[in-house]
Amino acid sequence: MHLLRCSVLVLSVALLFNACKKEEAQPQAPLVTNGDIEQKYQGWFFNFSTPNQANPNGYDQGFTAESAASPQYSLKINCNTVKNDSAFCYYGQQNIPIKDIPVAAKLTLKAKIKTVNMKGSGVSLVIRGDKDGKTAFFMTTQGKMSINDVKEFTEYSVTVDSFPGNVDNLLFFLVYLPKTTGSVYFDDVSLTVN
C-alpha cells in the first residue's frame, strides 16, 4: 500500500511539473517570400518612384550572383548618373500575411546590405501598413542611419514598435534613395514578429 501511495505521489508530481512546463515556442512562418533570394524574383517586385518615367536615372537592377551574403544570389541595383534628383527605385513585397500578427507586436525588418562605389544618399529599409489604399503607418531607416558605404555584407534593420493591426496591406521596401550612384546588393531579408 505504501509503495502504491509513493508511486501515485511521484506520478502526480511528474504530471504537475509537466503541466507547469513553459510552452515551447512554435516556429514562426516566414513573412518574407524568398528572403534568401535564391529563387530569382519569386515574391519580389521592382518599381520606380516616378511612374510617368520608365527609368528616370537609368537604374540597372536584377537578380545576381556577383555578390551574396548567403548562399549564392542577391538583389542588385546600380545607377551611374543621376539625371532626376527626386527619383528613386525599390524592391518590395506586399500583402504580407497579417492575420497571425498580434496587435501591439513589434515587427522588425532586417536585410544584409553591401555597397560598391556608392555616393550620395544611399539606401534605406521601409515597413509600411496601408488601410483602404492610404498609408496607416510608415517606418524607415532614412534620416536615422546612413547606409551608403558598406564594404562587406552588414545587417541593418528597421522596427515598428507597436503593430496597430488596423491595416489591410502590409508592405516593405528596400529603397535606393534619390541622388545616389553606385551599386547595392540586398540579401537575407527577414520580417519577424518579436
N, C-alpha and C positions, 0 to 999 in steps of 0.2 A: 504494500500500500504506500509506504514511504517512497519507494522507487517511482511509483506511478505519479505521486504528487510532484516529485522533483522533475520528472520528465515533462509534466504539464507546465510547471513553472518555467523551465528552460525554454520550452516551445513558445509559451506566452511572451517571454522576454524577447526572444528572437523575432517573433511576429511584430511586437511593439517597435523594436528598433528598425525593422524593415518598413513598417508603416510610416515612421518618422523620417526615414531617409529622404534627403533632398532629391526632388525630381530632377533627373538628368535632362539637360537642355537638348532639345531636338535640333538637328542641323537645319539651318535656315535655307530655304530655297533661294537660289541666286536671283537677285532682282535685275541683274545686268545680263543680257544675252550676249554670248561670245566675248566676255570680258578679257579673255586672254588673247583675243584677236587671231585665233588660229583657224577660224572658218571664214576667211575673207571678210566680206561686208555683212555677213548674217547678223541681223538685228540693228545695224548701224545705218544712219543716213548722213549725207553731207549737204550743206547749203551755204548760201551767201546772205549777208545782211541786206544786200540791195537787190531785191527780186526783179527789178526792171533792167538790171545789167547782168548779163550772163556770167561774166567772170571779171569784175572790175579791176583787179590787180594782177591778173594772170596767175592765180593760185594754181599750183601743181599739187595734187593730193592723190592718195591711194594707199592701198594695202601693200606692204613692202617687207622684204627680208633683209634690207640694208642694215637695219639695227633693231634689236629687240631685247627687252628685259628677260623674257622667258616665253616659251621655248624658242620660237623661230620668227614670228611675224609681229608687226606693229602697224599702226595707222600713222601716215605721214602727211604733213602739209609743208609746202615751201612757197616762198614768194621772193623774187629777185628785185623787183622795183615797185614802190608804192606810187600809184597813179591817182588813187582816190583816197584821201586822208581819213574819211569816215567809214570806209568799207572794212568788213571783217568776214571771216568764214568760220565754220564749225562742223564738228561731228556731233552726233547726238543719238539718243534713244528716247522714245516716248511711249505712252500707255503702259508704263511700268505697273505691275500688279500692286494695288494699294489695299486690297481687302484684308490682308493679314498684317498691315502696319497699324499698330495701336495709336490712338490719338495721344499726343504729348511725347511720343517716342523720339529719340534722337536718330537722325539719318546722317550718314557720313558717306560722301563720295570720295573715293581715292583713285589715283592714277599714277603710274610711273611715267615720268617725263624726262626726255633728253632733248637738248637743242644743239644745233650746229650753226656757227656763224650768225646767231640771232642778234638783231639790233632792234631797238625801239621798245614798244610797249610789252611785247612778249605774248604769253598765253595765259588763259585762266580756266578755272573749273566753275561750273554753274549747276545748281539744283533749282528747279522751278516747278511750282504747282499751279495749275490752271483750274478755274471753275467757270463753266459756261463760256469758254473761249477767252476769258480775261485772266490776267496774272493774279493769283491769290497770294503767293509768296515767291521770293527770289533771293537766293544766297549765292555769292560769288567770292572768289579769291581776289578778284580785281580790286585794286586800291588797298588791299590788306597785306598782300605779299607780292613780291616781284618774281615772276617765273620767266626768265629770259636769258640766263647764262648758265645752263645746266649741262656740264660736260659728260656726266655719267647718269644713267637712269636713277632718278630720285623720286621717292613717293611724296606726293602732295595731296592735300585733302581740303574739303570744304564741308561744313556741318550745318544742318538745320537742327537747332537745339530742341525744338518742340514742334513736331509734325502736327499741323492744325486739323488734319483729317477732313476738311471741307473742300476737297478737290476732286475733280473727275478725270484729270490727266496729270500724271507725274512725269517730268522730263528731266534730263540732264544733258549738259553740253560740254565739250572740250573745245575751247574757243581760241582761235588765232586772232589776236586783237588788232585794231586799226594801227596804222603807222608802224608796222612790223615787217622786217625782212629776215630771211634765213630759214632754216629747217627745224621742224619739231617732230618728235616721234612720241606717240602715246601707246602705252601697253599696260597690261594687268589692271584693268579698270574694274572697280567694285563699288556697289552701293549697299551699305549694311544698315540694319536696324540695331541700335545699341540700347 
